[in-house]
Amino acid sequence: MPHASASKPASRATSASKAPSKSAPAKAAAAKPASAKAPSPALAPARPGMGAVPHAAGTTFRVWAPHAESVAVTGTFNKWKADKNPLQAEENGYWAADVPEAKPGDEYKFSLVNQGNRIDRNDPYAREVTNSAGASVVHDPAFDWGDDNFQMPAWNELVIYELHVGTFNAPDAEQVGTFASVAEKLPYLRDLGINCIELLPATEFPGSRSWGYNPSNPFALESDYGGPVAFKELVKQAHQHGIAVVLDVVYNHFGPGDLDLWQFDGWSENGGGGIYFYNDWKAKTPWGDNRPDYGRPEVRQYIRDNALMWLQDYRCDGLRADAIAFIRNVHGEEDPGADLPEGWSLMRWINEEIDQTMPWKITIAEDMRGNAGITESVAKGGQGFDSQWDSSFVYPVVEALTTPNDADRNMLAVADALAVTYNGDAFRRVIYTESHDEVANGKSRVAEEIMPGDADHYFAKKRTTLGAGLVLTAPGIPMLFQGQEFLADGEFNDAEPLVWQDVEARAGLVHLYRDLIALRRNFHGQTRGLGGQHTHVFHVNNAEKLVAFARWADGDGGPGDTTVVLANFANQAHEAYTIGLPGPGHWTVRFNSDWKGYDGEFGDFESFGTDAEEGEYDGYAWHGSIGLAPYAVLVLSQEG
């Protein structure tokens, strides 16, 4: 679930928390503009496009305000005078005018009159604002992308690193991080093996600190992070390092703070949000009564334009859509009486357009309800997302890692979590043990949950890395959360930056993650199966708390392909633990999480490999025995 920081000041009070009446649904979609004057022939024709569209001869301004009696644009180019540049009424409540004097860098607002009252509003389509309570800025979309020949990795090759711009690489606790400070760490992420970063929402929000899930200006990049040009520079540099950029977008609600969309043109019903929002019971969300009206064509277009803008104009390689259960259902549950079919169709429309025009760009859903329809193709009646965050992995796996007593760990639940797929595709899910949601909201980092107040304890390190071993070998697109690889502790919040000195202090653990990612991406040509579609959980020992599974890519697998993972969830070593093996010959240990090089407290337990012996075991015709340390994970593959 997304979270708006409790420490976030709201610079302007809104009515977003008022409960609307359930008696009268909104009728504004059918509303006509107050006037339909033809544009004056003396004025230059308005160019196509919404918001501020700069061109060689000035700037065209266009806004949707169906209940306004008149609209003007004011700004630094006309000394903020509302009588200088009136907009002309177009069809369906749109207003537009060309202003020769307006140029990129100029500040502006729309000045609307409703029932004789003047309302000054920021541009809903503003690409840049001075701040969330300030003014819109005419943004020049031109940018030198250089020789950007970046190729998006295939889904089965992705390793995602989720990060929060404000805390990922902040100068200190008093200043927030920026797009530029994120770019400084791209070489580190590249060397770790990361090929995709996923940014928490980075659009303008009130104040300078937030998780980003309280967007006030959905088209504008957060000014304290550096704004739109700095974001483009981050994407450009990421591509130069071979790293894709996925942006988290929030369409389940807007605001509630500094929200000029609220009662934008002065109209509302039931105390609701006006033209951009539902004005009846469908407005209610966990974050206020501020759900966009997915049934209104103009609002659907607004959200669609926003999604495509990130992929086209900013060259993002994908989107992660936040809490979409609340787009398809008022309560975010499987509750037919509260379904929002127009929300389902909106996301389907966006995904379909992306698939038709940019099929290499990934869309990821956060639904967390195990709904296979989310990632089913549009042609088969699904919503068309490419992948979804998977609650059926994170919850049972983290529970098994953090449960205090070995006897209470449930290997049957872990085995089930490993085997889940959606739509018959291993990569229709994103798997992780840590995300911004899972290490906050009353919860902490996995190591902290294991040993509260002592995240550097042996048990915390052993079981945290055991979890990492599963994330980076199980079927699914693996995701890490910022600092996980160097054992960031405590809980995530928007005011505490990562402690980058810990990269050196825990260099061995960083090495562990780098080795796992190299196996996951098959850098050495020995573990192709970790990127394959096939998984067989063939050994589950709930008494001694072990599980083993095989991964392979092609046909029946074989040397260089078939990969076996053995995980020990107990504080018990095994000198020679026997499991079935998918084939004959020698099986070499490619990774042993107990290696002392990863941490001085680890045991360096002897786990070198095994020669397969004939004899049925675990449903295979071969078996072998191997040494296994407490709370350890081994990765083996077959020699040629």
N, C-alpha and C positions, 0 to 999 in steps of 0.2 A: 504494500500500500504506500502511496506517496505521502510525504510529510512536509508541511510548511513549517519552517522553524518557528518555535514559540518566541524566539528572541527577535524575530523580524518585526521592525516597526512598520506600521501602515501609515504612510504619509498623509493619506486622505481617507476620512471615514466614508464607508459606502453602506448601501442598504442591502448588501449581499446576504446578510444573515437573517433577514426578515422572512418569516414563514409565509408563503403565499397562500391565498385562499384556494380551496379545491373546487370552487363552484363555477368558475368561468375559464375555460381554456382560451389560450391566446388566439386571436383572430387576425393578428397583424400581417400575416403572410399575404393576405388579400388586399391590404391597404394600398391606396393610390397616393401618389405624390400630391402635395397640396396645390401645386400648380404645374402647368405643362407648357410653359412659355418656349417659344422657339429661340434658339441661340441668336444673338444679335449679329447681323451680317458684318458689323464693323470689327468683330472680334475674330482672332485667329481660331481656326477649328481646333477642338480638343483632340488630342491624340488618344489612341486606345491605351487601356491599362488602368489599374486602380492605384489610389494613393497619389504620390508625387512621382511624375514621370519626366525626368529632365531630358532635354534634347538641345540641339544646337541653337535654337531660337528662343529658349526659355524653358518653362516647366508646365506640363499639364497637371492639374489637380482634379481628382475625381473621388467622390464619396457617395455612399449609399445612406440616405436619410429620408425615408418615405414620409415621415410625419413633420418634417421641417417646412415652415412657410417660406423661408429663404435661407440660403447658405452663402457664406463668403469665406475666402481664405485670407488670414492675416498673418503677418510675419515680419521678419527683419527687412524684407524687400519693400514693404509699404508702411513701415513704422507702426505695425500692429493695428492698422486702422481698418475697421470692418466695412467701410463704405468704398474702399478703393478697388477691390477685386471680387465682385459678386460672381457666384457660380450660376450657370444656367441649368434649368430643369431639363433632364432627359427622361426617357421612359422608365417606368417601374421604380420610381423613387430615387433614381441616381441624379447627381448634380456634377457638373464639370465646367472647367474654364481653363484656357491657356493664359499663362502669365509670363510675358516676355522678360520681366525684370527678375524673376525668381531663378536661382541657380543652385547647383550643389553646394552644400554647406550652410545655406540659409535655414533659419528656424521658422517654423510655421505652426498654425493650428487652424482648425475649421471653426468658424463662428456661425452657429445655427440659431434660428429664431423659431420657437414653438409657442403658440398662443401668446405672442407678444413678448415672451421671455427669451433673452439671449443666453445661449449656452456655448461655451468655448470647449472644444474637444480636441484631443490628440487624434491624429490620423490612425484608424484601425489598421491600415496597411503600412504604417511607418517602418521603414527599414532601420531607422536610427532615431534615438531620442537623446536629449541631453541628460535626462534621468527619468525615472518612472513618474515623477510628479512635475516634470519640466515640459519641454516643448519637443515637437517632432522636428526632424532635420531632413532636408532634401538630400538624399543619398545618391551618389554617382555609382552605378553598378559596375562600371568599368574596372577591370583588375588584370594585371599582368600575371597570368597563370604559368608563364614560361613553357617549358617543354614537358607538359604533364601527360605522360603516357602510362599512368598508373593502371594496372589491371587488378580488379577486385579478385581476391582469392576465392576459390571454390568453397562452398559452405563446409565441406568436410576437411578443409585445411585451416579454417579460422580458429584462432585463439584470441578471445576478447579480453580486454582489460578495461573494466569500468572505473571511471574516475570523475571526481568533482573538481571543477576548475578552481573554485575558491580555496580549496585546502590541499590540493594535490602537490603543488610546489609553491606555496606562499612564502614570501620573504621572511615573515615572522607572524606572531599571533595578532599583531595590530593591523596588518595589511592582508588583503585578499590576493589570492593567486590570479593570474591572468592567462589569456590565450597564449601570450608570449612566453610566460613561465612554464606552461605545459610543453610548449615546443622545445624548451631547453632540455627536457628529459626524453625526447624522442630517441636519441641514440641509445640511451639506457634501455628503453622499452624494446627497441629493435634487437639489441644484443641479448635481451632476455628471451627473445623469440616471439614476442607479441607482434601480430600482424593486423590487429584491429583494436582501436580504442573506442569506447562508448562513453560519451559525455552525458552526465546528468544535465537536465534542461539548462540551457544557457541563454534563454531569452530574458528580456528586461523584467526585473521583479523589484518590489519596494526595498529600499535600502541597499546595502552592499553585501549582506550575508544572507544566504538562503540555500536550501537544497535545489531551488529552482522550480518547485512544483506549485508555485503561486504566480503564474505569468500575468503581468499587467499589460504588456505590449507584445503580443505573440509573434509579430514579424520583425521585431528589433532585437539585435544582440545586446546582451547585458553591457551597459556602458562601463561599469567598474571592471569588467573583464577585458575591455579594450575595444568593444564595438565590432561592427561588421568587417572592416578591413583587416583587423587583427585576427578575426576568426578565419577569413579566407587565407591569410598567411599561415595559420596553423594547419589548415587542410592541405595547403600546397606543400608545406614542409613534411607533413606526415606522409604524403604520397611519395615524396622524394626518398623517404626512409622505408618505403614498402609497406606502409601502415595505412589501413583503411580507417575512415572516420564514420561512426554511427552516432546520430544525435537523438537524444530522448526528447519526445514531443508530448505535450499535454493537451488533449482534446476532450477529456472527461469533465473539465470545468475550467473556467478562467477566473483569475483573481484569487482572493477577494479584494486585495488592497490596490490603490492607485489605478482603478480600472475604469478608464474612460469609455469602454464599451458599455458599461452599466447605464441603462436608460439613455442610450447614446443620443437620440434625437428628441428626447423629452417625453416620449410615449412609454407607457407600461400598463400592465393590468395586474390587479391583485398585489400591488406593491412589488412586482417582479422586476426583472432586469431589462425589459424592453425588447427591442427588435433582435438582438443577438441571442436571446435566451428564451427558454420556456418560461411562461408566466403563469403556470399552474403547478399541480403536484409533481409533474415530471422535472421540475427545476431542482428538486432537493438532492443534494449529494453529501457525502461526509465532510465536504469542505465548504459548505454554504449552499444557498439556493441559487447556484450559478452555473447550471448545466446549459451548454449551448443548445439552441433549438435545431436539432438535426433534421427536422422536417421542412425547414424553410429553405428554399432554393439558394437564397443569397448567403445564408450561413453555411450551407453545405459547400458552396463555391469558395467561401472564405477559408474554410478548413482545408479543402482540396488544394487551393492556391498556396496555402502555407506549406503543406507537405511537399508539393512539387518544387517550391522555391528552394528548399534546403538541398534537394537532390540535383536540381538544374543549375541554379545561380551560384550556390555555394559549393557545389561538387561533393557534397556528402555522399558516402557510399551506402548509406542505409539509415533507417529510422527505427527507433524503439518506441512503440506507442504505449504510453503509461496507462495502467489500470483500465483496460478496455472493457472489462466486465461492467463498468459503470457507463460505458457508451451503449452497450447492447441491452442493459437492464437498469432500471432506476435504482434497485437495491444492490446491484452487482452480484446477483445470485441467479440460480436456475429457477426463476419465479415467473411463469408465463404471464401472470396477471400484471406484471410490471415490466414486461419486455418493451424495448424500443426498437422495433423493426427498422425504423428509419436510421437509427444509429448503426445497426448491423449493415444496412445497405450502403451507408456512407463510407465505412471503412472498406467494404468490398469494392466499391467504386474506385477509391484511391488505390488499393492494391492492384486492381485490374489495370488501371492506367499505367502504373509503374511497371507491371509485368509486360505490358504491350510496348512500352517505349524505352524502358531501361531495365530489362530483365536481370541484369547482373547485379543490380542493387538490392540489398536485403531489407526486408521489413520484419521486425521482431515484435511480437505482442507480449505484453504483460497482462495475462488474464488470470492465471493461477487457479483455474477451476478444472484443469484436466480435460478441457473441451476440445476434442479432436477436430470439430468443425472450424475452429479458429485457423488451423493450418491446412484445412482441406482446400483444394483448388476452387476457384470461383465457378469453373465449369461444372463441378460436382456439387454445387450449392454451398460451398464453404466461404469463409471470409477472406481467404487468399493470402494470409500472412505466410512468410517463408519459414518462420520458426517461432517458438514461444518459450518464455521462461517456464520451467517445469517444477511445480510444487511437489510432484510425485518423486522427484530426486532429492531436492534439498531438505525436505522435512525429515524423512526417515534416515537419511545419511547423517545429517547433523545431530539428530537425536542419538544415533548409535555412537557418534564421536563424543558427545558431551555427557551421556549417562554416566553417573559416578561409578557404578559397580559393573564389573565385567559380566556378571551373571545376568544382568538385566538388558544387555544388548541384544537386539533382535536381528539375527542374520537372515531370517526369512523376509523381513521387511527390506533389508538392504538388497537382497537378491532380487526382490520384485522391483526395487527402484532402478537397479542396473538394467533390467530387461525391458523397460517401457520404451515404446516408440509411438509416434503419431503418424497416421496415414501411411504406415508401412515404410517410413523413412527415418533412419537413425538420427538425421540432422534437423528434423523438424522441432527439436527442443534444444534449449540452452540450459546447461547444467552448471551448478556452482554450489559451494558451501558458504560463501560470503557474497553479499550484495549490500547496497546502501540500506535496503529495508531490513535485511536479516541481521545487521550488526548495529541496529539502533532501535528506537521505539520500545525501549525497555529491555532490549537484548544487546549483547556485546559481541566483539570478535570471538571467533571459535575458541582461540587459545584462552581468552579471558573467561569464557563460559566453562571451559574445562577446569581451569584453576583460577578462580576469582582473586584478583590482586597479585597473581604470580604467573603471568602469561609466559614467562621465560622458563617455567618449570619443565623438567624432563617429560612428564606426562603430557603437558600442553603441546610441547614441540612434537612429540612422537605422534600424537593423535591428530594434530592439525595437518601434519605432512602426510599422514595416512589418508586423510580426506582429500588432500591435493592429488595424491596418487590416483584416487578414484575419479576425480573430476577430469583429469587429463588422460584417462584411459577408457572411460566408460563411453557408450554411444551417446552422442549429443555434441553440440557445439560448446566447448569448455569456456568458462568465464572466471576471471579472477577479479577481486575488488582491490582498489588501490592500497598498496602497502602490505597486502596479504603475504607476499613473498618474503618480506623481511619482518614478519611477525608483528605488524602494527597491533597495538593492544587497546584496551578500553572499548569504548563505543564510538561510532562515527557521529560527529556533529559538524556544523558548518563554521565553527569558530576555532577548531584545533587543527593546525596543519600537520601533514605527515612529517615525521622526524627522519630526514634523509641520512643523518649520521648512522642510523641503524643498518643501512645497506652495507657499510663496512663492518659494523659490529656483528652483523649476522650474515656475513658474506657466504658462509657455508650453506645456509638455508636458501639464499638467492641462487646459489649453484644448483641446489636440489631442484628448484623450480625450472631453472634453465635446462637441466638434463631431462626433466619430464617433458617439457615443451618440445625439445629436440626429438624425443621418441614419438610424441604425438604427431609431429609434423614430418616424421620419417626422414630426418636429415641424414641419417647414416644408412638408409636403405635396408634396414633390418626389421622394421615394425610397421609395414604398410597397412597391416590389419587394423591399426588404431584409427585409421581414417576410412575404414570399410563399413559397409552396411550390415554386416553379419555379427551377431553376438550370441553366445551360448553360455549361460550361467550353469556350469556342470557340477559344481561342488559346493554344497552348503552344509556346514557343520555348526549347528546352533548350540551344541553342547560345549565345544571348545572355541567357538566364536571365530570361525574362518569361512571365507568365501573365495571361490575361484571362478574365473570366466575366460572365455576365448573370444578373440576378435579376428575377423579376416575380411578381405576385400573381394577376392576373385575366386569364383568357383568353389572348390573345396579347400582353398588356401594352400599352404605349403611353405617352404623355406623363404624367408624374407617377407612373408605375408602374415601367416598365422601367428598371433601374439597371445600369450597367456598371462593373466594377472592373478596373483595370489595375495590376499589381504588377511592379516591377522588382527582381530579386534580385541585381543586379550593380552594381559601382562604376563604372557607365558611363552617361553622360547621352545622351539622344536628342533632337535638335532637332525631329524630325517622325517619330514612330513610327507606323506604319500598322497598324490593326486593323479587322476587320469591325465593322459596327454593325447592331443589330437593327431599325433603322427609319430613315426619312428625317428631314430637318430639322436643327436645330441641337442639338448635345449640349454641355451646359454642365458645366464642372468644378465640382462641389459641395464637393469636398475635395481638397486637395493637401498631402500630409504634409511637403513640402519648404518650406512657407511659413515665412518668417523669423520671423513672429510666434510660432511654436511653439518656436523655439530660435534664438539668435543665430548659431549655427554653420551653420544650414541655408541652402541656396543661393537660395531664392526663385526657383526655376526657372520660366520662363514656361510655364504649362500652363493656358490659359484656356478651351479648348473647341475644338470642330471642327464644321464643316458637313459633313454626310454627302454623299458623292458616290455616284452610281450606279456599279455595277460589283461583281461578285461577289468576295468576300474572306472567308475564314474561314467559308464556308458561308452567309454573309448576302448580300443583294442590294445592300447599301450598305457603304461603308467611309469611314474618315477618318484623318487624321494629327494627332498631338498631341505637344507637348513633354513630356519625362519626365525627372525628375532621377534621380541614382543612388539606389539603395535607397529608392525612393519608391513610394507607392501613390496612385492617383487614383480618385475616385468621380465618375462622370458620370451625368446623367440627361437625358432628352429633353425639350426645351421643347414646350409646347403649340402 
